Amino acid sequence: MRYSPFLLGRLEGRFHHLKRPLVDAPAAQRDPAVIDTVTTMLREIESRGLDAVRDFSRALDNDDRDDFELCARDIAASGDRLPPDLRQAIELGAERTQAFAHEQRSHLVGFETELCPGLVTGTRYVPVARVGAYLPAGRFPLTASAFMTVGVAKAADVSTVIACTPPQPDGSANNAVVYAAHLSGVDRVFVLGGVQALAAMAFGLLGELPVDMLVGAGNAYVAEAKRQLFGTVAIDLLAGPSEVAVLADDSADPELVAADLLGQAEHGANSPAALVTTSEAHGLAVIAAIERQLQGLSTASIAGAAWRDYGVVTVAADRETAALLMDDLAPEHLEVITAEDDWYHNRLRNYGSIFLGPWSTVAYSDKGMAGTNHVLPTAGGAKHSAGLSVSRYLKPLTYQRVTRAATPALARAVQIISDSEGMAAHSATATRRLAVYAEPASVE
């Protein structure tokens, strides 16, 4: 999440920085060592199958089980092993995320239209058949990940959704992650992590046919595995470290803005956080508030490093400049806390998801409470792509139906174009139909 030199050149004199990143490199920069490791692992798993999966699981996760699958009884009972308040919060997040996904699905409606007499065309929305979801459960288990991946796939009517989640230090699965998957409608759960998990799902090594699509966040190795497996299977998107940007003016509370910037910086020491403001006094107040809040933050070693190395604060001369700067950043998560939220909402176009007003915060979506999906594009991907949603699991398949009466108008135009291109076989598909059309006993 960086400004482009081209835009900064165009806007020279209309902004200045109060804080610049210390690291002048993309936070999601690909590591050649990671690429080589993943390539070797995928090649090994593709050739040796489940034996290689077991070897990597033993070496990387200290897990020597032969059967990676959790039985249905253990999956269903995972919620019983949780504190009641955590169980209730997970149930609420699952319910809201599925409700939003079902509402999205209801607006994706197939259609049929007659473009000209005898030419009927249309679209049907058909779900992919099999999805594999990766559910992270490392230092910070992403409990809500199953809501966004498994639950939304089920809202799209995907028939089979399997999930892999890495083992905890004691070898068990994370109960909160499993319970979230259970509530989201998962069909099977496997205690298997990392590259080997994605490969096992993509190559059909878990007692299932190969999945058609891989979804879910993960570390740099998981992201690289998805990139290399793309084409063998579909993927949701290639996501790097979590990003947050706040667009604020002097009406915003500096303490809230600071808290929200640190809330996403906490994801990792390479998670960018940016503030664009039209008020220098506000920008300085946010910087001071961040330093204060870091003093009492238990994850200060992570959030503080991210803020130090990748944090940026920019003061824009006016709202138009602020909007241009923010669209150039194209952040994964964008908060707008101004006296003119509606103006910015109508103007801005490059972001993964937007959070409007002082009562909104990214964490509400992160944990599934807002209902929207938090599997979102990073590293400028929001300039051209949207995040995961129910539509990503659906294929808009087109069809056409042509009658005899429509043949002359279609065939003659196709013949003319094909002949001009020198594509004789294309031309023949049209001219042969014209010949049949001219016969008395033509086919309807």
N, C-alpha and C positions, 0 to 999 in steps of 0.2 A: 504494500500500500504506500506508493510514493507518487509525488507530483511529477508530471512529465515536463522536461526542460522546455519543450515547445510552448506549453501553456504558460509557464512561468515567464517566459520571454514576452509573450503577448500581453501579460498582465503587469509588466514591470511598472513599479510606482504605485500600484493599487493594493499592495499587501506588504506585510513584513512578518518575519518569524520572531516569536518570543522564545521558542525552543526548537532546536533542530535535532534529528536523530544523531546519535554518535556513530552508529554503524551505517555506512553508505552502501548498502546492498539489500536486495530483496530478502525479506524474512523467510520466504518460501523457496529460496534458491536451492536447486537440486544438487545433491552431493554425489560426485562420481563414485565414491566408495559405496554409497547406498545402492546406486544403480547396478554396480557390478555384483554386489551381494545378492540382490533380488533376482537378477538374471540367472545367476548360478543356482539359486534355490528353486526357481520355477522350472529350470531345465531338469534338475534332479528329480523333482516331484513328478513332472510329466513323464519321465522315463521309468521311474521306480515305483510310482504310485503310493499307496498307503504306507509302505515300509519307510519311504523317505519322509512322509509326514510324521510318522512316529519318531524317527531319528531326530528330526528338527525340533519336535515338541520336547523330547527328552533333553536335548542339548540347550535349547533356548529358554524353556519354561520349567525345567527340572520335573517334567511330568512324564511318567512312564506307563500310563494306562494304555491298555489295548483298545478299549471301547470308549470313544470320546462322547458318546451320546448320553444326555440326561434322560432318564425315564419319565414318562408322562406324569407319574405320581409325584416325583420330586419337583417337576416344574410347577404343578398345580399347588404343591405345598410350600413353595418358596415364600409366599406372602405370610404364612404362619410364623416364619422365623424372623419377621421384621417387627420393630416397634410399631404400635398401633398408629401413631401420628404419621410415621413415614409411609406406612401402608396406605393410609387414607390420602396422603398427598400424591402418591403414585397413581392411585385410582382416579383422582381428580384430573391429573395430567393426561392419563390415557383417554379418559372420557372426552375432554375438551379437544384434544388433538384429532381424535376420530370424528367428532362432531364437525369440526372445520373441514376435514378432508371429505366427509360425506356431502357437505354443502358444496364444496368445490366440484365434486363429481356430478352433482345434480345439474350443474351449469354446462357440463361438457356433453352436449346432446348431438347425436347423429342427425343427418338431414338428407333429404333427397330433393333434387330439383330437375326440371326439364329445361335444358339450355336452349333447345330449339325443338320443334315438333319431331318426336321420335328418338331424341337423344336424352336419356335419363341418366344423371350422375348423382353420386352421393358419397357420404362418409359414415363409417361405423367406427365406434371406439371399442377396441378389443384389447383386453389386458394381456401382458406377457404371461407366460405360463408358470415360470419358476423364478423366484428371487432368492438370493443369498444375502443376508444382512450381517454385517460385522458390528458387534456391540462392544465398544471399548470398556475395559474395567481395570485400568492401571492405577496410577497414583490417584487420579481423580476419575472414578467410575462415572461415565456419562449415562446416568439412569434413564434420562428421557430419550436417549437415542432410539430405543425400540419404538417409542411412540411415533417418531418421525419416519422410520424406515419400515418396520414390520406393520404397524397399525395403518399407515397410509397405503401401503401395498394392499392390505386386506380391504380397505375402503374402495380400492380400485378393482376389487374382485379377482386379485391374483390367487390362483388356486393353491399354490404351494409356496410357502415362505419358510426357509430354514435359517437358523441363526447360529453364529459362532461367537463365543466370548472367551477371553483368555482365563486360565486358572488363576486363582488367588495364591498367595504364598503357601497356604496349607493344601493346595490342590483342588479345593472346591470352587464352584462357581459363585459369583457375587449374587446374593439372594435378591437384592433390589433390582439389579439388571434383569435377572431371570423373571422376576414377578412382573416387571414392566413388559417384557416380551410375552409372557403368558396372557396378560390383560389385552395385549395388542393383537392376539390371535395367532401367535406363532405355531407352526406345525411341528417342528422338531428343533431341539437346541443341542449344540455340541460344545463341550468344554475344550476349546482349541483356539489358539491365538496366532496373531501375526501373519506373515506371508503364507505359512503353511495352511492356515485356515482359508484364506482366499483361494489359494490354489486347489485345495480339496473340494471346495464348492464349485469352482469353475470347471474342474476336470471330472466331476462326478465320482468322487472317491468316498462319499459318506453314505452309501446305500441309497442314493438318489441319482436321477439323471443329472447331468451338468445343468447348473442354473443358467438362465438366460440373461440375468442382470445381477451385478454386485452393487451393494449400497452400504453406506455407513462410513463414519470417520475413523481415523486411526493415526498412528505415528508416521514418520517419514517413510518407513519400510512398507507399511500398509498402503500409503498413497502411491508409492512407486510400483507396488505390485498391481494395483488397480490400473495404473497407466500402462503397464506392460501387458496386462490381460485384456485391455480394451481392444475390441475386434473379435477376440475369442468370445467375449461376453460384452454386454452393454454395461456402463457404469452410470452412477448418478452424476458425479462431477469430480474433478481433481481439486481437493481443498487443501490449502496450506494452513499455517497457524491462524488461530482465530483473530479477527480484526474488529475494532470498534472505532467509530468516529462520531463526534458530537458537533452539531452546528448550533451555536448559542449566541444570544445577545445579552445585554446587561440586565434583562429581566430574569435570567436564569440564576438559580441558586448555585454558587460555586462549589459548595460542599456536595450537592447531589451530582453535579457534573464530574467532580473528582472521583466520587465513589463509583460512578458508572464506567469511567475510563479504567480504573483499577480492577473493576469487576471482570472485564474481558482480558486485561493484561495478565490476570491471575492464571489464565489458561496455560501459559508457557512463557519462558524467558525470551522467546522470539516473537511474541504476539504484539503487533503494532497497535498503538492507540493514538488518535489524532483529535485535536480540537481546532475547529475553525470558528472564529468569533468576529463580530463587528465592533467589539469593545476591547481596547487594550487593557483597561482596568479589570474587566472580567477575566481576561486571559491570565493576567498576573495573579489574580485571586485564586484561580483554579490551580495554577502551579503551586502556590503556597499551600492550598488545601491538600493537594496530593502528598506533599512532603509531610504534612502533619498526620494524615491518615496512614501513611506507610509506617509511622512510628509504632502504631499499635496493631498492625496487621500481621496475623500469624503466617501468611504466605508472602510476606514482604520480600523474601529472597527471590521469589519468582516475579511477582508483579513489579517490584522495584527495578529489577534488572531489565524487564521488558520496557518499562517507562523510560529508564535511563538510555537504553540503546536504540529504541524504536519509537519513542514518544515524540510528538511534534505539536506545537501550538502556533497557529497562524492567525494574524489579525488582518481582516479584509476591510477595505475602505467603505464598502457598501454591500447591500444584500445581493446585488447582481454578481459582484465579484465573489462573495462567499459561496453562492450557488455554483458558479463556474469552478471554483477550487474543489468543492465537494464532489461534483460530478466527475472531475478528473481523478480524484482519489478512488472513486467507485468502491466504497467500503462494503465489507460483508454485512455488518450491522451499522445502521445509521440512526442516531437519535437527533431529533430536532426539538430544541427547547428555546422558543423565541416568542415574541409578542405577535409574530406573523406566521404562525405554523402553517396555515392554509396556503399562503403564498408560496412558501418553500415546497410544500407537498405537491402543489400543482406544477412547480417549476423543475424540481429534481427528477432525474430519470435513471441514474446509475447507482444502484445499491442492491444488496441481497434482500434485506427486509428493513422497513423504516418504522421507527418508534416515535410517535408524535406526542409532544407535551410533557410537562414535568412529572406526570403520574405514570408515564410509560418507562420501562427499562428493559434492556436486552435480556436480563436474567429471567424475566417473566416468560419469554419465549424459550430460552435455554432449557428451562425446567418443565416445559410443556403446558404451563398455565394459561398462556395466551392463545393456544390452539394452533398457531401458525408453525410452519416447519423451520427448523434452524439448521438444516443441511443446506448451506448457502455458498455461493461462489466467493473466492478470495483472490488476492493478488491481481486486482483489476478485472477479474472475470465478469463482474457485474456490468461491465460496459456492453457485453454481448450475450450474457446468459442469465437465466433465472435459477433459483434454487430448486431443490427437490420438492415435488408436490404430487398430488394424485395423478396429474396429467402425464408425469414422467413415466408412469407404469402403464400408460395406455397408448396403443398404436392407433392413430387416426387413419384407418384403411379406406381407401377410395374404391369406388366401383363405377361401372358404366354399363348401360343396357341400351342397345341400338335396335330400332325396328327397321323393317324393309323399306318403309317409306322415307326414312332419313338417309338411306344409303347414297343416293346421287349427290347430295350436298356435301357429304363427308368424303366420299371416295374420290370425287373429281379433284377436290382441293389437295388431298393426300397424294394423288397421282402426279399432279403438277409439281408439288414441292419435291417429291421423291425423284422425279425425272430430272429436275434441275440440279439435284445433288448427285445424280448418277447412281442412286440406290435402287437397282432394278427389282430386287426382291421385295422391298417395301412397296414399290409401285404395283407389283403384281398382286399383293394382298388386297389392294383397292380395285384394280381393274378386273380381277376375277369375280369380285362381288358385283361389279357393274354388269358383267356379262351374265351372271346368274339373274340379276335383277331384270334384265331385258328379256329373259326367257319366260314364256307363258306359265310354265309350272314352277315358278321360283319358290324358294324356301322362305317361309315367314320367319 
